Amino acid sequence: MEYRITEIIQEAPRVRRFKLQAERPFEHPFLPGQFIVLQMESATEGIVQRSYSISSVAPNNQEFELCIARNDNGIFTPWLFEQEPGFWIVGSEPQGNFVFQSGYLGIAHVFICTGTGVAPFRSMISEALKLENTPVYLVFGNRFAEDILYHEEWKQLAQQNEQFQYHPVLSRQEQSFAHHGYVHAVYSRILEKLTDAQIYVCGWQNMLVETRRNLKLLGFNRKQYHFEQYD
């Protein structure tokens, strides 16, 4: 499968949104939370592949968006960030099992992430908000305010939909609109008040390890939480 880059948006100092159009419709419908694998050919490394979650709110069967952070020490993203709209890139169809579980009407849905780990949550949260009487929480950790992806979108969604609560968390900067510190204290306060929840966690490895330990201590079991590493 080949994809044409139709638009590139600078979302944060080191993060860009890439809008892509597939050469043909997907064979299987996209499931909220899935990713695609992009590839390039390196003169020194051969074929290089990287996985990126689809970050569109509601992608159709041929057009979607990726939200990608540049890694200066890597091979793939410095190459990708040199490309412009109109460039064609090889990739897979949507895949992956970290997807939204739709059968939990009325049960709180808590989304915990750091950095570009928020990408799969745009479509997942959109689906969760279609469930009546279902509280939805987003706890989103970053280092600085300028790093927060889709910040205005989350703020507007919280203002427009009483089902949704947005909790930005900054570890290296104090701002009036955000919690200061790490995501663990924030989601723990939310989950301590809940007897049942569906919990989705996506982000840096260290955050995932500590979150898994904390969820067990809070009394939640493996059927209630879902993890995806996003370093």
ChimeraX attribute file (.defattr): number of C-alpha atoms within 10 A of each C-alpha:
attribute: neighborCount
match mode: 1-to-1
recipient: residues
	/A:1	13
	/A:2	16
	/A:3	21
	/A:4	19
	/A:5	20
	/A:6	17
	/A:7	14
	/A:8	18
	/A:9	11
	/A:10	12
	/A:11	19
	/A:12	16
	/A:13	10
	/A:14	13
	/A:15	20
	/A:16	18
	/A:17	19
	/A:18	24
	/A:19	21
	/A:20	23
	/A:21	19
	/A:22	20
	/A:23	13
	/A:24	12
	/A:25	14
	/A:26	16
	/A:27	10
	/A:28	10
	/A:29	14
	/A:30	20
	/A:31	20
	/A:32	28
	/A:33	25
	/A:34	23
	/A:35	24
	/A:36	17
	/A:37	15
	/A:38	20
	/A:39	17
	/A:40	18
	/A:41	12
	/A:42	12
	/A:43	7
	/A:44	7
	/A:45	9
	/A:46	9
	/A:47	10
	/A:48	12
	/A:49	14
	/A:50	13
	/A:51	15
	/A:52	20
	/A:53	26
	/A:54	28
	/A:55	28
	/A:56	23
	/A:57	18
	/A:58	18
	/A:59	16
	/A:60	13
	/A:61	16
	/A:62	17
	/A:63	20
	/A:64	19
	/A:65	23
	/A:66	21
	/A:67	24
	/A:68	24
	/A:69	19
	/A:70	17
	/A:71	12
	/A:72	11
	/A:73	8
	/A:74	9
	/A:75	17
	/A:76	19
	/A:77	15
	/A:78	14
	/A:79	13
	/A:80	17
	/A:81	15
	/A:82	7
	/A:83	13
	/A:84	14
	/A:85	13
	/A:86	12
	/A:87	12
	/A:88	17
	/A:89	17
	/A:90	15
	/A:91	18
	/A:92	15
	/A:93	19
	/A:94	21
	/A:95	19
	/A:96	12
	/A:97	12
	/A:98	19
	/A:99	20
	/A:100	20
	/A:101	15
	/A:102	11
	/A:103	8
	/A:104	13
	/A:105	14
	/A:106	13
	/A:107	19
	/A:108	21
	/A:109	25
	/A:110	23
	/A:111	23
	/A:112	27
	/A:113	29
	/A:114	28
	/A:115	21
	/A:116	27
	/A:117	25
	/A:118	25
	/A:119	29
	/A:120	27
	/A:121	28
	/A:122	19
	/A:123	21
	/A:124	25
	/A:125	21
	/A:126	16
	/A:127	16
	/A:128	25
	/A:129	17
	/A:130	12
	/A:131	17
	/A:132	11
	/A:133	12
	/A:134	17
	/A:135	19
	/A:136	24
	/A:137	22
	/A:138	22
	/A:139	23
	/A:140	29
	/A:141	31
	/A:142	23
	/A:143	18
	/A:144	14
	/A:145	20
	/A:146	12
	/A:147	18
	/A:148	22
	/A:149	23
	/A:150	13
	/A:151	16
	/A:152	10
	/A:153	11
	/A:154	18
	/A:155	16
	/A:156	11
	/A:157	16
	/A:158	18
	/A:159	13
	/A:160	10
	/A:161	11
	/A:162	11
	/A:163	19
	/A:164	22
	/A:165	18
	/A:166	19
	/A:167	20
	/A:168	25
	/A:169	29
	/A:170	23
	/A:171	16
	/A:172	13
	/A:173	14
	/A:174	15
	/A:175	13
	/A:176	6
	/A:177	12
	/A:178	17
	/A:179	20
	/A:180	20
	/A:181	17
	/A:182	20
	/A:183	23
	/A:184	17
	/A:185	13
	/A:186	19
	/A:187	21
	/A:188	14
	/A:189	10
	/A:190	12
	/A:191	18
	/A:192	11
	/A:193	8
	/A:194	11
	/A:195	11
	/A:196	14
	/A:197	19
	/A:198	18
	/A:199	20
	/A:200	22
	/A:201	25
	/A:202	26
	/A:203	22
	/A:204	17
	/A:205	14
	/A:206	10
	/A:207	19
	/A:208	20
	/A:209	12
	/A:210	11
	/A:211	19
	/A:212	18
	/A:213	10
	/A:214	16
	/A:215	20
	/A:216	12
	/A:217	10
	/A:218	14
	/A:219	11
	/A:220	18
	/A:221	11
	/A:222	11
	/A:223	9
	/A:224	13
	/A:225	18
	/A:226	18
	/A:227	18
	/A:228	19
	/A:229	15
	/A:230	20
	/A:231	13
